[in-house]
Amino acid sequence: MEENEVESERLENPPPMFDKKEEAEAAFWRLKKASDKSREERVKRVLAQESEGILTTLGRVVYISACILFDGLVLMEIPVSMGKTLVAWTLYTVLLVVAIKLQYNLYEKWFDVDISEMDFDQQ
């Protein structure tokens, strides 16, 4: 008896049907909104960098190049000189992670671009 009641309730209240077209359109607008926000952030950063001096721009390029050379050449000497053992690769990985975190923090400190004052909202 209870099974018949449950089945009759299920037939009376069918689950909501999702319209694929509406769902696709809603997904499109969510994606567009997210991509517009990230695009706006990129444009703000580029515009903020345009007002920088040439030395700051060159300093940014030199710093990134030096970090890549240090990470790729200097730190790679650890596993090469220690015989490519598991300990050497573990030490290399730990030092590489620490170096990248330090380099990132220094980059943020020295070359951070303030985009908080820029507003693109059109009203």
C-alpha positions as CSV (number, residue, x, y, z in Angstrom):
1,M,0.0,0.0,0.0
2,E,2.8,2.4,0.9
3,E,4.5,1.7,-2.4
4,N,1.5,2.7,-4.3
5,E,1.3,6.0,-2.4
6,V,5.0,6.8,-3.0
7,E,4.6,5.9,-6.7
8,S,1.5,8.1,-7.1
9,E,3.3,11.0,-5.4
10,R,6.2,10.6,-7.8
11,L,3.8,10.6,-10.8
12,E,2.0,13.7,-9.5
13,N,5.2,15.7,-8.8
14,P,7.6,14.9,-11.7
15,P,11.1,16.2,-11.3
16,P,11.8,19.5,-12.9
17,M,13.0,19.2,-16.5
18,F,16.0,21.2,-17.4
19,D,16.0,22.9,-20.7
20,K,19.3,22.3,-22.4
21,K,19.2,25.5,-24.3
22,E,18.5,27.6,-21.1
23,E,21.3,25.7,-19.2
24,A,23.7,26.3,-22.1
25,E,22.9,30.0,-22.2
26,A,23.3,30.3,-18.5
27,A,26.6,28.6,-18.6
28,F,27.7,30.8,-21.4
29,W,26.9,34.0,-19.4
30,R,28.7,32.7,-16.3
31,L,31.8,31.9,-18.4
32,K,31.6,35.2,-20.1
33,K,31.4,37.1,-16.8
34,A,34.4,35.2,-15.4
35,S,36.5,35.8,-18.5
36,D,35.5,39.5,-18.7
37,K,36.7,39.9,-15.1
38,S,40.1,38.2,-15.8
39,R,40.5,40.2,-19.0
40,E,39.8,43.4,-17.1
41,E,42.5,42.5,-14.6
42,R,45.0,41.9,-17.3
43,V,44.2,45.1,-19.1
44,K,44.5,47.1,-15.9
45,R,47.9,45.6,-15.2
46,V,49.1,46.4,-18.7
47,L,47.8,50.0,-18.5
48,A,49.4,50.4,-15.0
49,Q,52.7,49.2,-16.4
50,E,52.6,51.8,-19.2
51,S,53.1,54.6,-16.7
52,E,56.3,53.0,-15.3
53,G,59.7,54.1,-16.1
54,I,62.0,52.2,-18.5
55,L,64.3,51.2,-15.6
56,T,61.5,49.5,-13.8
57,T,60.5,47.6,-16.9
58,L,64.1,46.6,-17.7
59,G,64.5,45.7,-14.0
60,R,61.5,43.4,-14.2
61,V,62.9,41.6,-17.3
62,V,66.4,41.3,-15.8
63,Y,65.1,40.0,-12.5
64,I,63.0,37.3,-14.2
65,S,65.9,36.3,-16.4
66,A,68.2,36.1,-13.4
67,C,65.7,33.9,-11.6
68,I,65.3,31.5,-14.5
69,L,69.1,31.2,-14.9
70,F,69.6,30.7,-11.1
71,D,66.8,28.0,-10.9
72,G,67.9,26.3,-14.1
73,L,71.7,26.4,-13.9
74,V,72.9,27.0,-10.4
75,L,70.4,24.8,-8.6
76,M,70.7,22.1,-11.2
77,E,74.3,21.7,-10.1
78,I,73.1,20.0,-6.9
79,P,71.9,16.8,-8.4
80,V,74.7,16.8,-11.0
81,S,77.4,17.2,-8.3
82,M,75.8,14.7,-5.9
83,G,75.5,11.9,-8.5
84,K,71.8,12.2,-9.4
85,T,70.7,10.2,-6.4
86,L,67.3,10.3,-4.8
87,V,68.7,12.5,-2.0
88,A,70.2,14.9,-4.5
89,W,66.9,15.3,-6.4
90,T,64.9,15.7,-3.1
91,L,67.3,18.4,-2.0
92,Y,67.1,20.1,-5.4
93,T,63.3,20.0,-5.3
94,V,63.1,21.4,-1.8
95,L,65.6,24.2,-2.6
96,L,63.8,24.9,-5.9
97,V,60.5,25.4,-4.1
98,V,62.0,27.6,-1.5
99,A,63.8,29.7,-4.1
100,I,60.7,30.1,-6.2
101,K,58.7,31.2,-3.2
102,L,61.4,33.7,-2.2
103,Q,61.7,35.0,-5.8
104,Y,58.0,35.4,-6.1
105,N,57.7,37.3,-2.8
106,L,60.6,39.6,-3.9
107,Y,59.0,40.2,-7.3
108,E,55.7,41.2,-5.6
109,K,57.6,43.5,-3.3
110,W,59.7,45.2,-5.9
111,F,57.5,45.2,-9.0
112,D,53.9,45.1,-7.8
113,V,51.5,47.1,-9.9
114,D,48.7,48.9,-8.1
115,I,45.4,48.5,-10.0
116,S,43.1,49.2,-7.1
117,E,42.5,52.8,-8.3
118,M,41.6,51.9,-11.9
119,D,37.9,51.5,-12.7
120,F,36.5,50.4,-16.0
121,D,32.9,50.3,-15.0
122,Q,30.8,52.0,-17.6
123,Q,27.6,53.6,-16.3
